[in-house]
Amino acid sequence: MVRGLLNKLVSRSLSVAGKWQQQQLRRLNIHEYQGAELMGKYGINVPKGVVVSSVEEVRKAIQDVFPKENELVVKSQILAGGRGLGTFKSGLKGGVHIVKANQVEEIAGKMLGQVLVTKQTGPQGKVVSKVYLCEKLSLVNEMYFAITLDRASAGPLIIACRKGGTSIEDLAEKFPDMIIKVPIDVFKGITDEDAAKVVDGLAPKVADRNGSIEQVKKLYKLFCECDCTMLEINPIAETSDNQLVAADAKLNFDDNAAYRRKEIFALRDPSQEDPREVAAAKADLNYIGLDGEIGCMVNGAGLAMATMDIIKLHGGTPANFLDVGGNASEGQVVEAFKILTADDKVKAILVNIFGGIMKCDIIASGIVNAAKLVSLKVPVIVRLEGTNVDQGKRILKESGLALITAEDLDDAAEKAVKATAS
C-alpha cells in the first residue's frame, strides 16, 4: 500500500524500458511483526501479538498469550501490501481475518504454507510461512501515518491523513486536500510544532493530544536512529481507552546502513525476495529482475540503462538490469550467466561491455566458461569495446561457441530482438 501512495505523493518510481518498476528498491524490508517489535522498543503503542509458523504454535500461543481473549486478529506475513484484500491460490479470501478464538487455529492453518496474491505481489503471489496473531483492539477511529525521505526538502517528510485503511491510495487521488505533509529539518530534528501539525492532520477524535504528539516524536526518533527509508502505519488508530496505537507496521531500511545496523539487517527474509536478486547479491552483482525476454549483462549502471532503453526502442523487452561493475572477476561473470539462464522467460542474452577498468578479455573468458558450465540454450549476442578488446574477440572466436557478435549497441540490440523472435 505504501508503495502506491508514497510514490504518488512524494517521488517517482523508476521507469525502466517504458514500464513502471515499483518493487525493486535497494532497501531492506521487514515483516509487520518485526516492525511492531521494533516500535515497541521505542515506546510506541502497538497491539499485543505473537508470530507463529505452525498450527501447534498457534494452539500454544492461544493458551499462553491470549487465554482470556474472545477474538483475535490473524494476519498473514508477507513482504507486500494489500493483504486484507488479497486472495490465496487455495481460494481463501483475505490475508487478514478477525475471528473467534476457537476459529484461530483453523484460519491460521489455511494460511500457513499457502500462496497469497495481492495487488503488490503480482500474479505469482508470495508464500505465507508465518502468521501474526494479535489482540483485537476496540478501535474508535482509523487514520494514516508515514515518514519517508523527500528529495524536494532534502530530508524526512511526515505524511498524515485523518482517514486510513485499505483505500488510502484512492483517497489520496480523489481527495488530495485530506493529505497533509510536514517536512522535517534534518538538522533541527522534529519540534513540538512539527509534531502538532501532524496530529492536527490526523485529527484524532478521542486520543489525548499531548500523548499523540509524543507518539509522533517517538516514531520520528525510530525513523532516524534506525536508518529507515520508509515507515508506514496504516492504520494508526485510536482506541476506546484514548490511546493512539500503531495497528500496522511497515518499515524499510537503507541498505547502506547494514554495517551499523547488523541486528536489524539480521531480520532479512530472503525467502520473500526475488531468488535471482538474492543469488546476485551473494555474488556481489547489481541485479534487478524485470519481466522481459532479453537478459542483459553490462558493465556500468548508465550503460545498463542505455542498453535496456535501446532494446525497448528496437521492439524488445529487457529481462533484467545487471551491472557487473568495473572490477568483475571471471567467477562473477559465470555467476551472472547462471542467474540469467535460470530465468525461464529469457529467450536471448545480450552482453554489452565497454572496457575501461573492466577488461574485455576477462568478460570473454567468463562467457566461455559460463557457456560450458550452464549449457546455454538461448542465443548470446556479444558486443565488446575498449580495453583488451582484440584479446576478448579472439577468445570468443577460438572458443568454438555459436555466439553472435555485434559491432555497436544498435547492432547488438537489433540482433537480440531478432533472436527472440526466431
Buried (B, 14 or more C-beta within 10 A) or exposed (E): BBBBBBBBBBBEBBEBBEBEBEBBBEBBBBBBBBBBBBBBEBEBBBBEBBBBBBBEBBBEBBEEBBEEBEEBBBBBBBBBBBBBBBBBEEEBEBBBBBBEBEBBBEBBBBBBEBBBBBBBBEEEBBBBBBBBBBBBBEEBBBBBBBBBBBEEBEBBBBBBBBBBBBEBBEBBEEEEEBBBBBBBEEEEEBEEEBBBBBBBBBBBEEBBEEBBBBBBBBBBBBBBEBBBBBBBBBBBBBBEEBBBBBBBBBBBBBBEBBEEBEEBBEBBBEEBBBEBBBBBBEBEBBBBBBBBBBBBBBBBEEBBBBBBBBBBBBEBBBBBBBBBBEEBBBEBBBBBBBBBBEBEBBBBBBBBBBBEEBBBBBBBBBBBBBBEEBEBEBBBBBBBBBBBBEBBBEBBEEBEBEBBBBEEBEBBBBBBBBBBEE
